[in-house]
Amino acid sequence: MNVPVAHFLVVAVMLFAIGSVGVLVRRNALVIFMSIELQLNAVNLALVAFSRMHGRLDGQVLAFFSMVVAAAEVVVGLAIIVVVYRRRRSADVDDVSLLRW
Amino acid sequence: MQADQLLFWVFAPISVGSGIAMLFQRNAVHAALFLIVNFFTLAVFYLLLSAPFLFVVQIIVYAGAIMVLFLFVIMLLGVDRDESLVERLRAQRPLAIALGLAMVVEMIVAIRAGIGFATKGPANFDEAANQGGNVEALSRVLFREYFFPFEVTSILLIIAAIAAMVLAQRRSAADAEDEEVVA
């Protein structure tokens, strides 16, 4: 282990920022969803890096749980996107504006 | 230069680059493919951080199952549509990019102030924390200290599976007529 932990954290931060910009900029619901996945993965990387730094496995267990929650979230989210697409014939988030004032 | 340093410096640019490339793809399938590249580089990072079990899980669950699910839905919704580039909110894009860059800078400052750029993990991680192998050590922690969350997770997965079935179900003709009125 010759790479400082902070390097992994910097990569994680960059990926999280890319994911955030993706959520803000993109219009396609699927690509927004992928950006959220990228954010979740960035957090996982940070958790594993901290686990390595502290010499304990709790971070890895937490990353494991977050993967499970991410899998559940993907299933429900994609089902919602499919339902919205069936009603509106579009996966564009700007078309889903029923609750907008 | 040590082997793990070499691996890190090879895969870190690929990781960040594939993330940025995903952002710029107008086609959803291409974005998904770049995301798969990104997940693979993250798996390599897990290996470098002595987490071989998460390395395998990352490839099987993320790069395998979740991305296949994504590609299925992309195919289901039609791939030929490219995203329109008309900006609905003025200055949203530049503002978003500026905020993202500001977050990177802020977090890097925070990392520097918090743990510094030279901190390395304990050298005996594989003997101490990963005692008896990563999978054994991980299951020891998981089933002793995190047993209740683990069981709750199973309920969550069942609920998610049922929710997906209920949501994606085709409605009957009468329901569909109601929906037409609402839409």
Interface residues (C-beta under 8 A of the other chain):
Chain A: M1 N2 V3 P4 V5 A6 H7 F8 L9 V10 V11 V13 M14 L15 F16 A17 I18 G19 S20 V21 G22 L24 V25 R26 R27 N28 L30 V31 F33 M34 S35 E37 L38 N41 N44 L45 V48 A49 S51 R52 M53 H54 G55 R56 L57 D58 Q60 V61 A63 F64 F65 M67 V68 V69 A70 A71 A72 E73 V74 V75 V76 L78 A79 I80 I81 V82 V83 Y85 R87 R88 A91 D92 D94
Chain B: Q2 D4 Q5 F8 A12 S15 V16 G19 I20 M22 L23 Q25 A28 A31 A32 L35 N38 F39 L42 F45 Y46 L48 L49 S50 A51 F53 L54 V57 Q58 V61 Y62 A65 I66 L69 F70 V73 I74 L76 L77 R81 E83 S84 R88 Q92 R93 A96 I97 L99 G100 L101 M103 V104 M107 I108 I111 R112 I115 G116 F117 A118 T119 K120 G121 P122 A123 N124 F125 A128 A129 N130 A137 L138 V141 L142 E145 Y146 P149 T153 L156 L157 I159 A160 A161 A163 A164 L167 A168 E179 A183
